[in-house]
Amino acid sequence: MPADALSSTRRGHGERVVLVHGFTQTGHSWDTVADRLAQRFEVVTVDAPGHGGSGDVQAALPDGAALLGATGGPATYVGYSMGGRLCLHLAAARPDLVRRLVLVSATAGIEDAAERAARRVADDELASSIERDGVDAFLDRWLALPLFASLPPDAAGADDRRRNTAPGLASSLRLAGTGTQEPLWDQLGALDMPVLVVAGSLDAKYVAIAERLAGSIPAATLEVIAGAGHSVHLEQPDAFLDRLERWLAADGQADRSQDAVGDL
């Protein structure tokens, strides 16, 4: 790997929360969420491999997760879509680093081998189209997908996404796309950290995935946010933050209660 850590930005003080973006975004996509969380936490926004300041970093999901852990250290990890898959890999490989885990519109992988292979082919074709047509043309097509139908243009962060490069995005698809991901469903039962699973009510596919994730993880809480699609935290940032902060506060109170019992 060409780096031992990922590009990141830090703000605030307190317990650390690491925010990891989705495909075609950068750490800046979390700015609204990060600014509010930074009132109570140290917030680290990370540029994933192939994106933003980590555009030259080429890494498959396991290596990307290792880089993420080296960047964030022990923390609560919050990942959206591709970022959620990175965070889930980190939680499975290095549970000592993941105090709490938040999965937003994320999956534990495609189980069917043939479907996974077909997705790899589709992702490679998509990567080739980015290299052929450029980032601007690709983003026009990407943000027009039904997956983002409920994402308002002024919340999409198109200008920030355009900071990414064609080689970086192409490498991300080829090395860390969903088709490359070995399914982690059979490892979910071993996760012992508190987990919050979030999906938008308008994103039926990922609501079903979220329900399965929450049902497979021992200490999981499920939140389905009304009026949001795939990009929950961009479409309904206040509702997302309200649920996240309430969950973080409740878990913190549980920790203090356990500490008190331990002192008896």
C-alpha positions in Angstrom: 0.0 0.0 0.0 1.3 3.5 -0.8 0.4 5.0 2.5 0.1 4.0 6.2 -2.9 6.3 6.9 -5.7 8.2 5.1 -6.1 11.9 4.6 -8.4 13.2 7.4 -9.6 16.3 9.1 -10.2 16.7 12.9 -12.4 19.1 14.8 -13.8 19.3 18.3 -12.7 17.7 21.6 -13.8 14.7 23.6 -14.5 11.1 22.8 -13.6 10.4 19.1 -16.1 9.8 16.4 -14.8 8.9 12.9 -17.0 9.6 9.9 -16.5 7.7 6.6 -18.2 8.7 3.4 -19.7 6.9 0.4 -18.5 6.3 -3.1 -17.7 9.6 -5.1 -17.8 11.7 -1.9 -15.0 13.0 0.4 -14.9 13.7 4.1 -16.4 17.1 3.4 -19.7 15.4 2.7 -20.1 15.0 6.5 -19.5 18.7 7.3 -23.1 19.4 8.5 -23.0 16.3 10.7 -19.4 16.9 11.8 -20.0 20.5 12.9 -22.8 19.5 15.2 -21.1 16.5 16.6 -17.9 18.5 17.2 -19.8 20.4 20.0 -19.5 17.3 22.1 -16.9 15.0 20.4 -13.6 15.0 18.6 -14.7 14.3 15.1 -12.5 12.8 12.4 -13.7 13.0 8.8 -11.7 10.6 6.6 -11.1 10.5 2.8 -11.5 6.9 1.8 -9.0 5.2 -0.6 -9.4 6.6 -4.1 -11.2 9.7 -2.9 -10.2 13.3 -2.0 -6.9 13.7 -0.3 -6.5 9.8 -0.4 -7.1 9.8 -4.2 -3.7 8.1 -4.9 -4.3 5.4 -2.3 -5.3 2.1 -3.9 -6.7 -0.5 -1.5 -9.0 -3.4 -1.4 -11.6 -3.4 1.4 -9.4 -5.3 4.0 -6.4 -3.0 3.4 -8.7 0.0 3.3 -10.1 -1.0 6.6 -6.6 -1.3 8.1 -5.7 2.2 6.8 -9.0 3.5 8.3 -8.1 2.0 11.7 -4.6 3.4 11.5 -6.1 6.8 10.8 -8.9 6.9 13.3 -7.6 4.7 16.2 -10.0 3.7 18.9 -13.3 5.4 18.3 -16.9 5.2 17.3 -17.0 4.6 13.6 -19.8 5.9 11.4 -19.9 4.8 7.8 -22.3 5.5 5.0 -22.7 3.1 2.1 -19.2 2.2 0.9 -17.9 3.8 4.1 -20.2 1.5 6.1 -18.6 -1.5 4.4 -15.2 -0.2 5.3 -16.2 0.3 8.9 -17.8 -3.1 9.1 -14.6 -4.7 7.8 -12.7 -2.8 10.5 -15.1 -3.9 13.2 -14.7 -7.6 12.2 -10.9 -7.5 11.9 -10.1 -5.1 14.7 -12.9 -4.9 17.3 -10.4 -3.4 19.7 -10.5 -0.2 17.7 -14.3 0.0 17.2 -15.9 1.1 20.4 -19.2 1.6 18.7 -20.3 1.2 15.1 -22.9 3.0 13.0 -23.9 1.6 9.6 -25.8 3.9 7.3 -27.3 2.4 4.2 -24.7 -0.3 4.2 -24.5 -4.0 3.5 -22.5 -7.0 4.8 -22.0 -8.1 1.2 -23.6 -10.1 -1.7 -23.8 -13.7 -0.6 -24.6 -15.4 -4.0 -21.3 -16.0 -5.8 -22.8 -15.6 -9.3 -24.4 -12.3 -8.3 -21.2 -11.1 -6.8 -19.3 -11.9 -9.9 -21.8 -10.1 -12.1 -21.5 -7.1 -9.8 -17.7 -7.1 -10.2 -18.1 -7.1 -14.0 -20.6 -4.2 -13.7 -18.3 -2.2 -11.4 -15.3 -2.8 -13.8 -17.5 -1.5 -16.7 -18.4 1.5 -14.6 -14.8 2.2 -13.8 -13.9 2.1 -17.5 -16.7 4.6 -18.2 -15.2 7.0 -15.7 -11.8 6.6 -17.3 -13.2 7.1 -20.7 -15.7 9.9 -20.1 -14.3 11.8 -17.1 -15.6 12.5 -13.6 -18.1 15.3 -14.6 -19.9 13.1 -17.1 -19.9 10.1 -14.8 -21.3 12.2 -11.8 -24.2 13.4 -14.0 -25.2 9.8 -14.6 -24.4 8.6 -11.1 -26.5 11.2 -9.3 -29.4 10.6 -11.8 -29.7 7.0 -10.6 -33.0 6.0 -8.9 -30.9 5.4 -5.7 -30.5 9.2 -5.4 -34.0 10.2 -6.6 -34.9 11.7 -3.2 -31.6 13.5 -2.7 -32.0 17.3 -3.3 -29.5 18.7 -5.7 -28.4 21.3 -3.1 -27.6 18.5 -0.7 -25.7 16.2 -3.2 -22.4 18.0 -2.8 -21.7 17.7 -6.6 -18.8 20.3 -6.5 -17.1 18.4 -3.7 -17.5 15.1 -5.6 -15.9 16.7 -8.7 -12.7 17.1 -6.7 -12.2 13.3 -7.1 -10.1 11.9 -10.0 -11.0 9.4 -12.6 -8.1 7.1 -11.7 -9.1 7.3 -8.0 -12.7 6.5 -8.5 -12.0 3.7 -10.9 -9.6 2.1 -8.5 -12.1 2.3 -5.7 -14.7 0.5 -7.8 -12.3 -2.2 -9.0 -10.7 -2.8 -5.6 -13.5 -2.0 -3.1 -16.8 -2.2 -4.9 -19.5 -4.4 -3.5 -18.7 -7.1 -6.0 -15.2 -7.5 -4.5 -16.5 -7.8 -0.9 -16.4 -11.2 0.7 -19.7 -11.5 2.6 -19.5 -10.8 6.3 -22.9 -12.0 7.3 -21.6 -15.0 9.1 -19.3 -12.8 11.2 -22.0 -10.4 12.5 -22.9 -12.6 15.5 -19.3 -12.1 16.8 -19.6 -8.3 17.0 -19.9 -7.4 20.6 -19.8 -3.5 20.4 -23.0 -1.5 20.3 -24.2 -1.0 16.7 -26.7 1.4 15.3 -28.1 0.5 11.9 -29.7 3.3 9.9 -31.7 3.3 6.7 -34.1 5.7 5.0 -37.8 4.7 4.7 -37.8 5.4 1.0 -34.9 3.0 0.3 -36.8 -0.3 0.4 -33.8 -2.4 -0.5 -31.6 -1.0 2.2 -34.4 -1.0 4.8 -34.6 -4.8 4.3 -30.8 -5.1 4.5 -30.8 -2.9 7.7 -33.4 -5.1 9.3 -31.3 -8.2 8.6 -28.1 -6.5 9.9 -29.9 -5.5 13.1 -31.3 -8.9 13.5 -27.9 -10.5 13.1 -25.8 -8.3 15.4 -26.3 -9.0 19.2 -26.2 -5.4 20.5 -27.8 -3.7 17.5 -30.4 -0.9 17.3 -32.4 -0.2 14.1 -33.5 3.3 13.1 -35.5 3.8 9.9 -35.8 7.5 9.2 -39.0 8.7 7.5 -38.8 10.7 4.3 -35.2 9.8 3.5 -33.8 7.6 0.8 -30.3 6.1 0.5 -28.4 9.3 1.5 -30.1 9.5 4.9 -27.7 12.0 6.5 -27.8 14.3 3.6 -31.6 14.2 3.0 -32.7 14.4 6.6 -29.6 15.7 8.6 -31.5 16.9 11.6 -33.5 13.7 12.0 -30.3 11.6 11.5 -28.4 13.6 14.0 -31.2 13.5 16.6 -31.3 9.7 16.4 -27.5 9.4 16.4 -26.9 11.7 19.3 -29.7 10.1 21.3 -28.1 6.7 20.7 -24.6 7.9 21.6 -25.9 9.5 24.8 -27.9 6.3 25.8 -24.8 4.1 25.3 -22.7 6.6 27.3 -25.1 6.4 30.2 -25.0 2.6 30.0 -21.2 2.7 30.1 -21.3 5.0 33.2 -23.8 2.6 34.9 -21.5 -0.3 34.3 -18.5 1.6 35.6 -20.5 2.4 38.8 -21.5 -1.3 39.3 -17.8 -2.2 38.8 -16.9 0.2 41.6 -19.2 -1.4 44.1 
